[in-house]
């Protein structure tokens, strides 16, 4: 099998009664190599979750075709389901089962059992910080813990393809970093991981292949470095003052930066300006007060995302 996932001219049209049809997915075509961590990114309503629902056999495409692990998602949905693990936002864990029983039941559906299964459940519960709540019903857990139970399921089995929709929702930074490490380890074993996220730093850290979509269509594809090259001339500037100069946020907003954020005594912004002008601006800022730290760098994935999805007119 040359590709873990193949998508060709995929279209999904929703046609509510007495309303205009909506093309949630509009001619997407892409393939994903085995063992890749693939990021499907886009603003709300871009078609990401609809695409995942089609690939996981939860929705049927209006036209086009898709194959997962070598099987057509429409013609052989059961074969596809046997080969995938799925964590999609609207699908909760079984609320009436305990955290442990959720994992054990899920693994049994995939044909696992016996003492090895129980040991595996103990190991995964520990890795996801669920040991202390293992015997509690999921309905009695917080939203963050429920999400952990969902994500924990993918580590109970060894399906070749994993789909994750906003996997880190409700996770603290330490746990999220740990789970990201676990996902990298799974990919190194050859598992293909497809994820969506609104936290672009996650995609920048995790993904070795990224597709950005908007209004159901592709706007960019490549690894992080390739995507950053699309935004030449964009610079990240961060300046930390001893005391934030009065009125500086309004002055910087007048420059129409791509992004501007002020937190405490730190000003961070992204600018599309010549390098000379950026350096001159840093000098001007340094003259406004006592500067504790200055950072200047190239475009981030967030810069690329914002530029492509808010300033680009699709044909």
HELIX and SHEET records of a PDB file:
HELIX    1   1 UNK A   48  UNK A   55  1                                   8    
HELIX    2   2 UNK A   77  UNK A   82  1                                   6    
HELIX    3   3 UNK A   99  UNK A  109  1                                  11    
HELIX    4   4 UNK A  114  UNK A  127  1                                  14    
HELIX    5   5 UNK A  131  UNK A  133  5                                   3    
HELIX    6   6 UNK A  138  UNK A  140  5                                   3    
HELIX    7   7 UNK A  143  UNK A  152  1                                  10    
HELIX    8   8 UNK A  153  UNK A  155  5                                   3    
HELIX    9   9 UNK A  173  UNK A  188  1                                  16    
HELIX   10  10 UNK A  200  UNK A  206  1                                   7    
HELIX   11  11 UNK A  224  UNK A  229  1                                   6    
HELIX   12  12 UNK A  248  UNK A  253  1                                   6    
HELIX   13  13 UNK A  275  UNK A  286  1                                  12    
HELIX   14  14 UNK A  301  UNK A  310  1                                  10    
SHEET    1   A 4 UNK A  22  UNK A  32  0                                        
SHEET    2   A 4 UNK A   5  UNK A  14 -1                                        
SHEET    3   A 4 UNK A  63  UNK A  68 -1                                        
SHEET    4   A 4 UNK A  71  UNK A  72 -1                                        
SHEET    1   B 6 UNK A  84  UNK A  87  0                                        
SHEET    2   B 6 UNK A 161  UNK A 165  1                                        
SHEET    3   B 6 UNK A 192  UNK A 196  1                                        
SHEET    4   B 6 UNK A  37  UNK A  41  1                                        
SHEET    5   B 6 UNK A 209  UNK A 214  1                                        
SHEET    6   B 6 UNK A 217  UNK A 222 -1                                        
SHEET    1   C 4 UNK A 259  UNK A 263  0                                        
SHEET    2   C 4 UNK A 266  UNK A 272 -1                                        
SHEET    3   C 4 UNK A 234  UNK A 241 -1                                        
SHEET    4   C 4 UNK A 291  UNK A 298 -1                                        
END                                                                             
